[in-house]
Amino acid sequence: MVQLSSPHLQQELTRCVQARTGRQIRELAVELGPECVTLRGFTSTFYFKQLAQHGIRDVLPHVGLENAIVVDG
C-alpha cells in the first residue's frame, strides 16, 4: 500500500507532471487524499490535461485519480 500523505511523494508527483507537460499547467496543485490524488490547475489544451494525468500514472498506476485541471484555452 502506498502512503499518500508523504511530502516527498507530493514533490515527486509535481515534478513528474511538470516534466510530462513541459510546465504547461499553471497554478499546478497535486493534492494527496487518503485514497486518491487530485490534480488542480489551468492549461490551454486537453492534451496537456491528459499528459498531467499520465505523469501521475507513471508513479502511481493503481491509485484513484481525479483530474480537476481546467482547460481555459
ABEGO torsion letter per residue (X at the ends): XBBAABAAAAAAAAAAAAAAAGGABBGBBBBBBAABBBBBEBBABAAAAAAAAAAAAAABAABBBBBABBBAX
